[in-house]
Amino acid sequence: MYLIDMRQSTRQAIGATGVAEILQNARNILSTTRGSVPLDRTFGVRMRFLDRPLPEAMATYAGEVIAELQAREPRLTVEEVSFAAKPADAVDGRLYPVVTISIKDA
């Protein structure tokens, strides 16, 4: 089991392989807004949860995270999606997914 905490920033590892590559791919997917990649407008998470009440936004966002990760990175399985806040951003109502994944055939 691996934890992807989007509150933490990481650097891209050029030439990553194995588990490091899968984790990096998952972070890239989660940090990309759908429509923002010029040559692949379908890449990333849809922002359908914006301006929704918090419980509805969390449920919608979790569904988007699961669907996009499993569609774009078939080597992983999403085990759990939860949300956490950065203390400095709590007033703004920002949601940061904390995703627990497992690697298939690992």
N, C-alpha and C positions, 0 to 999 in steps of 0.2 A: 504494500500500500504506500502511496506517495501523496503528499499534500501540496497543492498548488494554492498559495496564498497571494492573492492579487494586491494586497496591501504593501507587499514588499516589491521593490524594484530589483531587477537583475540585468546583467549584461548578456548580450548575444554571444554565444560561443561558436565561432566559425569552425565548421568541420565536426560539430558534435555528432556522436554516434550512440546507438543503443538507447538506454533509458534516458540519458541526458538529452538526446535528440527528441524523444517523445515528449518529455516534460517541456522542453523549449518550444516545440510545436504547439502544445496545448496553451502555453502562456501567450504565444503570438496570436492564436485564435481568439482567446479571451480578451486580449487587449486591443483588438481591431474592431472598429465599428463597420458593420456591413455597409457597402457602398463606397467606402473610402479608398479601396485599392483600385486604381484606374483600369488595369487589365483583367481584374476578376471582381466584378461588382457584387458577386454572391458570397465572397469570403468575409468571415467575421460574424459577430453576434448582432442580430437585429435589435434595435432599440425600442421595441414595442411597449416596453414597460415604463417609459418616461412619462412623467406627470400622472401616474396612476396612484391610488392609495397604496400605502406601504405593503400591506399583506398581498394585495393583488400584484403589485410590482415584483415582489420577491418570488411569488409563484411563477409569474410569466418569465422573469429573468432566469430562474432555475431551469425552466423548460427549454429556454433558448440555449443555455449553457450545455445542457445534456445533449440536445439535438445536434448542435453544431460540433461539439467535440467528437461525438460518436460518428458523425458523417465525415468529418475531415481527418480524423486520426483513428483509423480502425484498429490500431494496435493497443488501444486502451479501452478500459471500461470505467464509466463513471459510477462510483459507489455512493457518493453523497455530495450534495451541494448545500452549503450554509453561507451565511453572510456575516461580515464583521465590518466595523467602522474604524476609521482612523480617528483618534481623538480630535485632531485638528479639523477634520472634515465632517464631524458628526452634526454640526449645526446646518450644514448644507444638505443633509439627507442623502449623501452618496452611499451607494452600496458597493461593497467589494466582495466578490465571490471567493469563498474558500472551498476548493474542490478536492475531494478525496478520490483518487483513481487507483486502479490496479492495471498492471501491464499484462496483456494476454501472452501466454506461452513463455512466461518469465519465471 
